[in-house]
């Protein structure tokens, strides 16, 4: 009788293993953020919630203290060396420099989804040296940049000089926002782009660059702060120059600081991405694929979209979920 029970249990286990999606071992997921900021902290919450729901083991790599492949790659490689991972969610800090390190990880059997930023041109559907990631999950940054230009144009009466305070020129998200905003401005004949500066994710540097731009071009009427640090630094520069409310401010990323400045009248528009949703979708699609590779087709691009905070809706209850925590 005992032998019969053992045999039945063995048969049951073999049958279960044959069922698509069944795995005796937990899936291991590695999350590699781009830099320590509220956007990625919020994304981590989405990643963690989805990993917990899927019963997967999650490892969160150390947050780089500064943006760039020279900071991200050593952390990525050291964390990956801890053991085999089934899925890597990563925000690549360079369109080119992350190609080889990520390909090496993929070749070891780890599936990769890029979140927020991508490698190459982000088109993983075509044959290339960067087509191996399963998907890019993040904002349409070109569209967002263009819409910010259109919104700013309305605020300034479709005329005058505007300025971009940007961050890292080799990040795909940044490239898209600058491209979109620049194209948007050209649609208004009486508007002119006064310049673009790059703060390298250093808020103090952004503040100094915008202050200098305001001194050189005293007729600047609007500024686009292109990410967390550039937006916050640009706003502080305008406040320090005594131009709060006079120079129109369109800020990318719904941090607590940006939302506070909107409420105070020091900013006019705040674009909120959906970092938590990006993280959740990354885990969900990755787990679906890993559990049933033959039948699950992961979209090469997943675009969660974004929301716009204004003085009129900033206190609405349904908008609070989009503020980065």
HURA-V607717 format. One record per run of one state. SS is the DSSP state (alpha for helix, beta for strand, coil for the rest). FROM is the first residue (numbers start at 1). LEN is the number of residues. Records with the same first field share a line. If there is no record, write none. Layout:
SS->FROM-LEN / FROM-LEN
//
This chain:
coil->1-1 / 19-9 / 33-5 / 55-2 / 61-8 / 81-6 / 91-7 / 108-3 / 116-19 / 138-3 / 156-4 / 167-5 / 187-4 / 199-4 / 217-3 / 226-2 / 241-3 / 245-2 / 253-3 / 265-4 / 273-2 / 292-9 / 303-4 / 310-7 / 323-3
alpha->2-17 / 38-17 / 69-12 / 98-10 / 141-15 / 172-15 / 203-14 / 228-13 / 256-9 / 275-17 / 317-6
beta->28-5 / 57-4 / 87-4 / 111-5 / 135-3 / 160-7 / 191-8 / 220-6 / 244-1 / 247-6 / 269-4 / 301-2 / 307-3
//
